Amino acid sequence: MSQPVILCTVEPAQNGDVNAPLIILGPSLGTTTDLWASVVPALTATHRVLRFDLPGHGFGPKASAAFTIEEVADAVAGLADSLAVDTFHYAGISLGGAIGLALAVNHPARLASLAVLCSGSKIGTFDAWTERAAGVRASGTPSLIAGSAARWFAPDFLSRDPRAGAHALNQLLDIDDESYALACEALAVFDQTDALGGIRTPVLCVSGEFDSVTPSRQLQEVASRIPGARAVELAGVAHLPSLEQPLDVGVLLDEWVAGAATRGVTEWHPADVAEPLPGSRTAASAYADGMAVRRAVLGDKHVDAATAAITPETAVFQDFITRYAWGEIWTRPGLDRRTRSFLTIAALVTGGHEGELAMHVRAALTNGLSRAEISEAILHTAIYAGVPAANAAFAVARETFAALDAASNIPDDTTIRPS
């Protein structure tokens, strides 16, 4: 692997401040700096804006060797160095968003804020990306146009703005095949999921209503794992919101960047999050929100089984749990899902509720806790809830991990033993 060479353009701040704060905008795979062209005017009133091209895209030099997303992030940090900028704001779409997450993990001191649009800590699958890389090497980037048209845009976009859509798709014709293939292979191995809980940069996760590549649920899951992160869905867009709705994206990013200085994740106060649910909240909306979170945390298989087992005698209780526990407590912004999992495990251990504990040990893994962190939570609870309760909890955790390992054929590298 080697750090690729990337080039950039810099738009000055309209207020004439040559040292104005810097915003860096990262592109999606298969696009160029033009992806952000209509958003730039909304950001340059008081900021400098840097846009860069991926290797072999636009004016970017062709890649000469394999590279990783993290190495592209290193190169982006180098662009800021070339301007003598220590800290900067960053927003990126799809692969560009993945670069932003890599920056937050590997260069946390450099980021003043991060906006991740239509992206994820892991995008797609290894097999899908390697297959696309092979296809591009065999048939060239022109073979991607039909598929990209379907993935990139909301259903009515090409009829609403055929010029913008055609321009973006036509740029695929000029992208270097090998550079594109190497970018696919970089995405195939990219996975920062386990590192999300350690991010302390203010993070905004933006999804598109019609995005099938990185659906809203995926961005909400990323936000749930990052302390203090916020998730927003843009209506009427798919995978390239800066092209489909540049005015809305410009306003959103301008407001996000402007508030970054006072939005540090350590600056939350109880008064900010202890508000009652909005008056417009209905039982139906609470149930829908609760079911979405319940599925994200516990998994479709578990929820489908629980739903199938509902009887007339348990229906009211299941509705109650979905609306109040999942729809009104787990959806509150005051705590991220990792923290809620810590608290839930502690409460279940204290109450001796081993039947529920196994389910929430699995949920904690989904929410970003490691096995070692779960062990620490149980150990800590032993001091305050009693050794017998912790002993029973360790047995449940051990059995749960063993069952997960048996199902996935992954060796258990963490041994948890009851006293």
C-alpha positions in Angstrom: 0.0 0.0 0.0 1.1 3.6 -0.6 -0.4 7.0 0.0 -1.9 8.2 -3.2 -1.3 11.7 -4.7 -4.4 13.8 -4.7 -4.9 17.4 -6.0 -7.3 20.0 -4.9 -8.9 23.4 -5.6 -9.4 26.1 -2.9 -12.2 28.7 -3.0 -11.4 31.8 -0.9 -13.8 33.2 1.6 -16.1 35.9 0.2 -15.4 38.1 3.2 -11.7 38.5 2.1 -10.3 36.7 5.2 -7.3 34.8 3.8 -7.1 32.9 7.1 -10.8 32.0 7.2 -11.6 28.5 8.6 -11.3 25.7 6.1 -14.0 23.3 5.0 -12.8 20.2 3.0 -15.3 18.5 0.8 -14.8 14.8 -0.2 -16.3 13.3 -3.4 -18.1 10.0 -4.0 -16.6 7.2 -6.0 -17.0 7.9 -9.7 -17.5 11.7 -9.3 -15.3 14.8 -9.3 -15.1 18.1 -7.5 -18.1 19.2 -9.6 -20.2 17.1 -7.2 -20.0 20.0 -4.7 -20.0 22.9 -7.2 -23.5 24.1 -6.3 -23.0 23.8 -2.6 -19.8 25.9 -2.4 -21.4 29.3 -2.6 -23.4 28.6 0.6 -20.1 27.8 2.4 -17.7 30.5 1.2 -19.4 33.5 2.9 -17.1 33.1 5.9 -15.0 29.9 5.1 -12.4 28.7 2.6 -13.6 25.6 0.8 -11.2 22.9 -0.4 -12.4 20.2 -2.9 -10.2 17.3 -4.0 -10.4 14.6 -6.6 -9.8 10.9 -6.0 -7.0 9.2 -7.8 -7.7 9.0 -11.5 -10.8 11.1 -11.2 -11.1 14.6 -12.7 -7.7 16.2 -12.5 -6.4 13.6 -10.0 -3.3 11.7 -11.0 -3.8 8.1 -11.8 -3.1 5.7 -9.0 0.1 3.7 -9.4 -0.4 1.2 -6.6 -3.0 -0.1 -4.3 -4.1 2.2 -1.4 -6.5 2.2 1.5 -9.2 4.7 2.6 -7.0 5.5 5.6 -4.1 6.4 3.3 -6.4 8.8 1.3 -7.4 10.4 4.6 -3.7 10.8 5.4 -3.3 12.6 2.0 -6.3 14.8 2.8 -4.6 15.8 6.1 -1.5 16.6 3.9 -3.6 19.0 1.8 -4.5 20.9 5.0 -0.8 20.9 5.9 0.0 22.5 2.5 -2.2 25.4 3.5 -0.7 25.6 7.0 -4.1 24.7 8.5 -4.1 22.8 11.7 -7.8 22.1 12.1 -10.6 22.0 9.5 -14.2 21.0 9.0 -14.9 18.0 6.7 -17.9 16.8 4.8 -17.8 13.8 2.4 -20.3 11.8 0.4 -20.1 8.0 0.2 -16.4 7.1 -0.2 -15.8 10.8 0.7 -17.7 10.1 4.0 -15.6 7.0 4.6 -12.5 9.2 4.3 -14.1 11.6 6.9 -14.5 8.7 9.4 -10.9 7.6 8.8 -9.9 11.2 9.6 -11.9 11.2 12.8 -10.3 8.0 13.9 -6.7 8.6 12.8 -6.4 12.4 12.9 -8.9 13.4 15.6 -7.1 16.6 16.6 -7.4 17.9 13.0 -11.2 17.9 12.8 -13.4 20.7 14.0 -16.5 18.9 12.8 -17.4 16.1 10.5 -20.5 15.6 8.2 -20.9 12.1 6.8 -23.3 12.0 3.9 -24.7 8.8 2.4 -21.8 6.7 3.7 -21.0 4.3 6.5 -18.3 2.8 8.6 -18.4 -0.1 6.2 -20.1 0.2 2.8 -21.3 -2.8 0.8 -19.5 -6.1 0.9 -16.0 -7.4 0.0 -17.4 -9.6 -2.8 -19.5 -6.8 -4.3 -16.6 -4.4 -4.5 -14.1 -6.9 -5.8 -16.6 -7.9 -8.5 -17.1 -4.3 -9.5 -13.3 -3.8 -9.7 -13.0 -6.8 -11.9 -15.8 -5.6 -14.1 -14.3 -2.2 -14.6 -10.9 -3.7 -15.4 -12.6 -5.9 -18.0 -15.2 -3.4 -19.5 -14.1 0.1 -18.4 -16.0 2.8 -16.5 -18.5 3.4 -19.3 -20.0 0.1 -18.3 -21.0 1.7 -15.0 -23.3 4.4 -16.3 -26.6 2.5 -16.3 -26.0 1.2 -12.8 -24.8 4.5 -11.5 -27.9 6.3 -12.9 -30.1 3.9 -10.9 -28.0 4.1 -7.7 -27.2 7.8 -7.6 -30.4 9.6 -8.1 -34.0 9.8 -6.8 -36.6 8.4 -9.1 -37.6 11.7 -10.7 -34.2 13.5 -10.7 -33.1 12.8 -14.2 -36.4 14.2 -15.6 -36.2 17.2 -13.3 -32.6 18.1 -14.0 -31.3 16.1 -17.0 -28.3 18.4 -17.5 -26.9 17.9 -14.1 -27.5 14.2 -14.1 -26.0 13.7 -17.6 -23.0 15.8 -16.7 -22.3 13.6 -13.6 -22.8 10.3 -15.5 -20.7 11.5 -18.5 -17.7 12.2 -16.2 -17.5 8.4 -15.6 -16.3 8.1 -19.2 -13.1 10.0 -18.3 -12.2 8.2 -15.1 -9.1 6.0 -15.1 -10.3 2.4 -15.0 -7.5 1.1 -12.8 -7.8 3.9 -10.3 -11.5 3.3 -10.0 -10.8 -0.4 -9.5 -8.3 0.3 -6.8 -10.8 2.5 -5.1 -13.3 -0.3 -5.1 -10.7 -2.6 -3.6 -10.0 0.0 -0.9 -13.7 0.1 0.0 -13.8 -3.7 0.0 -11.6 -3.8 3.1 -12.6 -0.5 4.7 -14.3 -1.0 8.1 -14.2 1.5 11.0 -17.2 0.1 12.8 -15.4 -0.9 15.9 -13.7 2.5 16.2 -16.9 4.6 16.1 -17.4 4.6 19.8 -14.1 6.4 20.3 -14.8 9.3 18.0 -15.1 12.6 19.9 -15.5 14.9 16.9 -19.0 16.5 16.5 -20.5 14.3 13.8 -23.5 14.8 11.5 -24.8 11.8 9.6 -26.9 12.6 6.6 -28.9 10.1 4.6 -31.2 10.2 1.6 -34.8 9.1 1.6 -34.3 7.0 -1.6 -30.7 5.9 -1.1 -30.4 2.1 -1.6 -26.6 2.1 -1.4 -26.3 3.5 2.2 -29.9 3.6 3.5 -31.0 5.8 6.3 -31.0 3.0 8.8 -27.2 2.6 8.2 -26.5 6.2 8.8 -28.7 6.2 12.0 -26.7 3.2 13.2 -23.4 5.0 12.6 -24.8 8.0 14.6 -26.0 5.8 17.4 -22.4 4.5 17.9 -20.7 7.9 18.0 -21.2 9.9 21.2 -23.3 13.0 20.6 -23.7 12.4 16.9 -26.8 13.6 15.0 -28.6 11.8 12.2 -30.7 13.6 9.6 -32.6 12.2 6.5 -33.1 14.4 3.5 -36.4 13.9 1.7 -36.5 13.4 -2.0 -32.8 12.5 -2.6 -30.9 9.3 -3.1 -27.1 8.8 -3.0 -25.8 12.2 -4.2 -27.6 14.9 -2.2 -25.2 17.7 -3.0 -26.1 17.2 -6.7 -29.8 16.5 -6.2 -30.6 19.2 -3.6 -27.5 21.5 -3.3 -29.4 24.4 -1.6 -30.7 22.2 1.2 -27.3 20.6 1.6 -25.6 24.0 1.6 -27.9 25.4 4.3 -27.5 22.2 6.4 -23.7 22.2 6.3 -23.4 25.9 6.9 -25.6 25.6 10.0 -23.7 22.5 11.2 -20.2 24.1 10.7 -21.3 27.4 12.3 -22.5 25.6 15.4 -19.5 23.2 15.7 -17.6 25.5 18.1 -20.3 25.1 20.7 -21.4 21.6 19.9 -18.5 19.6 21.4 -19.7 16.2 22.5 -18.5 16.9 26.1 -20.8 19.9 26.3 -24.2 18.2 26.6 -26.2 19.4 29.6 -29.2 17.6 31.2 -31.4 20.5 30.3 -30.6 20.0 26.7 -31.9 16.4 26.6 -34.4 16.1 29.4 -37.2 17.7 27.3 -40.5 15.9 27.0 -41.3 14.3 23.6 -42.9 16.8 21.2 -46.6 17.3 21.3 -47.0 16.1 17.8 -45.7 12.6 18.8 -48.5 10.1 18.5 -48.8 6.5 19.7 -48.4 5.3 16.2 -45.2 7.4 15.5 -43.7 6.2 18.8 -44.5 2.6 17.9 -42.9 3.1 14.4 -39.8 4.7 15.9 -39.6 2.0 18.6 -39.9 -0.8 16.1 -37.1 0.7 14.0 -34.7 1.0 16.9 -35.7 -2.4 18.3 -34.8 -4.0 14.9 -31.6 -2.1 14.7 -30.5 -3.1 18.2 -31.9 -6.6 18.5 -31.9 -7.7 14.9 -34.8 -8.6 12.5 -34.6 -12.3 13.4 -35.2 -11.7 17.1 -38.0 -9.1 16.5 -39.7 -11.3 13.9 -39.7 -14.2 16.2 -41.1 -12.1 19.1 -43.8 -10.7 16.8 -44.8 -14.1 15.6 -45.2 -15.3 19.2 -47.6 -12.5 20.2 -50.9 -13.8 21.6 -54.1 -11.9 22.4 -52.9 -12.0 26.0 -49.5 -10.5 25.3 -50.3 -8.1 22.5 -50.9 -5.1 24.8 -47.7 -5.7 26.6 -45.7 -6.0 23.4 -47.2 -2.7 22.2 -46.3 -1.1 25.5 -42.7 -2.2 25.3 -42.2 -1.1 21.7 -43.7 2.3 22.3 -42.3 3.2 25.7 -39.0 1.3 26.1 -37.9 1.4 22.5 -39.9 4.3 21.0 -39.5 6.9 23.8 -36.5 5.9 25.9 -34.0 4.3 23.4 -34.7 7.1 20.8 -33.9 10.0 23.2 -30.8 12.0 22.1 -29.3 12.4 25.6 -27.4 9.1 25.5 -25.9 7.1 22.6 -26.8 3.4 22.2 -23.5 2.2 23.6 -24.1 4.0 26.9 -27.7 2.7 27.0 -26.4 -0.8 26.6 -24.0 -0.3 29.5 -26.8 0.9 31.7 -29.2 -1.9 30.6 -26.6 -4.6 31.4 -26.0 -3.1 34.8 -29.7 -2.8 35.6 -30.4 -6.4 34.4 -27.5 -7.8 36.5 -28.6 -5.9 39.5 -32.2 -7.1 39.2 -31.1 -10.7 38.5 -32.9 -10.8 35.2 -30.8 -13.4 33.4 -33.5 -14.2 30.9 -33.3 -10.7 29.5 -29.5 -10.3 29.9 -28.5 -12.7 27.1 -30.6 -10.7 24.7 -29.0 -7.4 25.8 -25.5 -8.9 25.7 -26.1 -9.5 22.0 -27.6 -6.1 21.6 -24.5 -4.5 23.3 -22.3 -6.1 20.8 -24.5 -4.6 18.0 -24.3 -1.2 19.7 -20.5 -1.2 19.6 -19.4 -2.7 22.9 -16.6 -5.2 22.9 -16.7 -8.4 24.8 -14.1 -7.0 27.2 -16.2 -3.9 27.8 -19.2 -6.1 28.6 -17.0 -8.1 31.0 -16.0 -4.8 32.7 -19.6 -3.7 33.0 -20.5 -6.9 34.8 -17.4 -6.8 37.0 -18.1 -3.2 38.0 -21.7 -4.1 38.8 -20.5 -6.9 41.1 -19.2 -4.2 43.6 -22.6 -2.6 43.8 -25.1 -5.4 43.1 -23.3 -8.3 44.7 -21.0 -11.1 43.6 -23.8 -13.7 43.2 -25.6 -11.5 40.7 -22.4 -10.9 38.7 -21.5 -14.6 38.8 -24.8 -15.5 37.2 -24.4 -12.7 34.7 -20.9 -13.9 33.7 -22.4 -17.4 33.1 -25.1 -15.8 30.8 -22.4 -13.8 28.9 -20.2 -16.8 28.5 -23.0 -18.9 27.1 -24.1 -16.1 24.8 -20.6 -15.6 23.4 -20.2 -19.3 22.9 -23.5 -19.5 21.0 -22.5 -16.6 18.8 -19.1 -18.2 18.1 -20.7 -21.5 17.2 -23.0 -19.8 14.8 -20.2 -17.8 13.1 -17.4 -20.3 13.5 -15.2 -17.5 14.9 -12.8 -18.6 17.7 -13.5 -16.9 21.0 -10.5 -14.7 21.9 -12.0 -13.5 25.2 -12.5 -15.9 28.0 -15.1 -14.9 30.6 -15.3 -17.2 33.7 -17.7 -16.9 36.6 -16.1 -16.9 40.1 
